[in-house]
Amino acid sequence: MISKPVQFEHNPFNPPQLVYGDAVKPLSPEAEALLQRVFSDYEQVDIPQELGGGFTQSRVLVAQPVRRDGGADLPLVLKVGPTWLIEQEQAGYTRYIRDKLAGRIELITVELSETWGVLGYRLAGDGHFKHESLARYCRQTESQVLAEMLTDRLFKRLGTLWQNADVWPEPYPATKYDLLLPVQLVVEPQALPCAAPVFELTPE
């Protein structure tokens, strides 16, 4: 698998049409151009759903490519984000997931531009089953059913990764913030009104 920088100055192909679902916010023009490059052999790409629940600057979309003869190929999960973040995830997949995790979802395509990148994964179940984020599933599922799913399925799959993980006995510095900030809090810098009070957060 090779990552290729994408040039947008020329458009030698007939780009596929991107069709968004009603609840999906369109991507930026440069990100759309990157997706059209990924699906350059197709007539249309339907994007019916966005998989929420992430905690990074990326967006995760379900994409259904439609061939020029009208037939549809298997759906993919696309992760679109800043180039540095996509490169980081690609490296993490190669180092920690590929050839190490049984039953993994395959990473099948990577495209990069100067500012945007996209990863394409196979969709679990190939679109035959309902799919949602683990966070949403946990909020909507009874405790007993959730416990069985985690212990009998998810944890067994992840067991091979945990067995080979490096153990770091030193305290994790970020835990000093746990009493102040919720887990996975996303902080976005913004300009404050002139009269707004300012408080300094420190790990102490």
C-alpha positions in Angstrom: 0.0 0.0 0.0 1.5 3.3 -1.1 0.4 6.8 -0.1 0.4 9.2 -3.0 0.4 13.0 -2.8 -2.5 14.4 -4.9 -2.1 17.3 -7.3 -5.2 19.4 -7.9 -4.0 21.7 -10.7 -5.1 19.3 -13.4 -8.3 17.2 -13.7 -7.7 14.5 -16.4 -10.6 12.4 -15.3 -14.4 12.8 -15.2 -14.9 13.2 -11.4 -17.6 11.2 -9.8 -20.6 13.0 -8.3 -20.7 13.0 -4.5 -24.2 12.6 -3.2 -24.7 13.4 0.5 -27.4 12.2 2.8 -29.8 14.7 4.3 -28.0 14.6 7.7 -24.5 14.8 6.3 -22.7 18.1 6.1 -20.7 18.4 2.8 -16.9 18.3 2.9 -14.7 21.2 1.9 -13.9 21.6 -1.8 -10.4 20.3 -1.4 -11.5 17.3 0.7 -14.2 16.6 -2.0 -11.5 16.7 -4.7 -9.5 14.1 -2.7 -12.5 11.8 -2.5 -13.1 12.1 -6.2 -9.5 11.1 -6.7 -10.0 8.0 -4.6 -13.2 7.0 -6.5 -12.0 8.2 -10.0 -13.2 5.0 -11.7 -16.8 5.4 -10.4 -19.8 7.4 -11.7 -21.1 8.4 -8.3 -20.4 8.1 -4.6 -23.3 8.1 -2.2 -22.5 9.3 1.4 -25.6 8.4 3.3 -24.2 8.6 6.9 -21.6 10.1 9.1 -20.4 8.0 12.0 -20.1 10.4 14.9 -18.5 10.0 18.3 -14.9 10.7 17.3 -12.6 13.0 19.4 -10.2 14.2 16.7 -10.3 16.8 13.9 -11.4 14.1 11.4 -14.7 13.1 10.0 -15.8 9.4 9.5 -18.2 8.8 6.6 -19.9 5.7 5.1 -19.4 5.8 1.3 -21.2 3.7 -1.3 -19.4 3.8 -4.7 -21.6 3.3 -7.8 -19.9 2.1 -11.0 -20.4 3.7 -14.4 -22.6 0.7 -15.4 -25.0 1.5 -12.6 -23.9 -1.3 -10.3 -22.8 -0.7 -6.7 -19.6 -2.0 -5.0 -19.2 -2.8 -1.4 -19.5 0.2 1.0 -16.4 1.7 2.7 -15.8 3.7 5.8 -13.8 6.8 5.0 -11.8 8.8 7.5 -11.1 12.4 6.3 -8.9 14.7 8.2 -5.7 16.8 8.2 -2.8 15.1 6.4 -0.7 14.8 9.6 -3.5 13.0 11.4 -4.2 10.6 8.6 -0.5 9.8 8.3 -0.4 9.2 12.0 -3.3 6.7 11.8 -1.9 5.0 8.8 1.4 4.5 10.7 -0.5 3.2 13.8 -2.5 0.7 11.7 0.7 -0.6 10.1 2.6 -0.9 13.4 -0.1 -2.1 15.8 -3.1 -3.5 13.8 -2.0 -5.1 10.5 -0.8 -8.7 10.9 -1.5 -8.5 14.7 -5.3 -8.2 15.2 -7.5 -11.2 14.3 -10.6 -10.3 12.4 -9.4 -6.8 11.7 -11.1 -4.4 9.2 -8.7 -4.0 6.3 -7.3 -0.6 5.3 -7.5 -0.6 1.5 -6.7 2.9 0.3 -4.8 6.0 1.4 -4.7 9.3 -0.4 -2.9 12.5 0.7 -2.7 16.1 -0.4 -0.7 18.9 1.2 -3.5 19.6 3.8 -6.0 16.8 3.6 -5.9 13.0 3.8 -8.3 10.1 3.5 -8.2 6.5 4.7 -10.6 3.9 3.3 -11.5 0.9 5.4 -13.8 -2.0 4.6 -17.2 -1.6 6.3 -17.8 -4.3 8.9 -20.5 -6.6 7.6 -20.2 -5.1 4.1 -23.3 -3.0 4.7 -25.7 -5.9 5.6 -26.0 -4.9 9.2 -26.9 -1.8 11.1 -23.7 0.0 12.3 -23.3 2.7 14.9 -20.5 4.1 17.1 -19.6 2.1 20.2 -20.4 5.2 22.4 -23.9 5.4 21.1 -24.4 1.6 21.4 -23.3 1.7 25.0 -25.8 4.4 25.8 -28.7 2.5 24.3 -28.0 -1.1 25.4 -29.0 -2.9 28.6 -26.1 -3.5 31.0 -26.2 -7.3 30.8 -26.2 -7.3 27.0 -23.4 -4.8 26.9 -21.3 -6.7 29.3 -21.7 -9.9 27.3 -20.8 -8.1 24.0 -17.7 -6.6 25.6 -16.3 -9.7 27.3 -17.3 -12.3 24.8 -16.6 -10.4 21.6 -14.7 -7.2 21.8 -12.2 -8.0 24.5 -11.4 -11.4 23.0 -10.6 -9.7 19.7 -8.3 -7.2 21.4 -6.6 -9.8 23.6 -3.8 -10.4 21.1 -3.0 -6.7 21.1 -3.0 -6.5 24.9 -0.8 -9.6 25.3 1.9 -7.9 23.2 1.6 -4.4 24.6 4.4 -2.7 26.4 3.9 -2.1 30.1 4.7 1.4 31.4 4.8 1.4 35.2 5.4 5.2 35.4 2.4 7.4 36.2 0.7 8.8 33.1 1.1 12.6 33.3 -2.3 13.4 31.9 -4.0 11.7 34.9 -3.2 14.8 36.9 -6.0 16.6 34.9 -8.6 13.9 35.5 -10.1 15.8 38.5 -10.4 18.9 36.4 -11.4 17.8 32.9 -13.8 15.1 31.7 -12.3 12.2 29.9 -11.8 12.9 26.2 -12.7 16.5 26.5 -12.2 18.4 23.3 -10.9 22.0 23.8 -11.3 24.5 21.0 -9.5 27.8 21.5 -11.9 30.8 21.0 -11.7 34.6 21.6 -13.3 35.5 24.9 -15.6 38.5 25.5 -13.8 41.4 27.2 -15.8 40.9 30.5 -15.4 37.2 30.6 -13.5 35.8 33.7 -10.4 33.8 33.0 -9.2 30.9 35.1 -5.8 29.2 34.8 -5.8 25.3 34.8 -2.7 23.6 36.0 -2.0 19.9 36.8 -1.3 20.8 40.5 
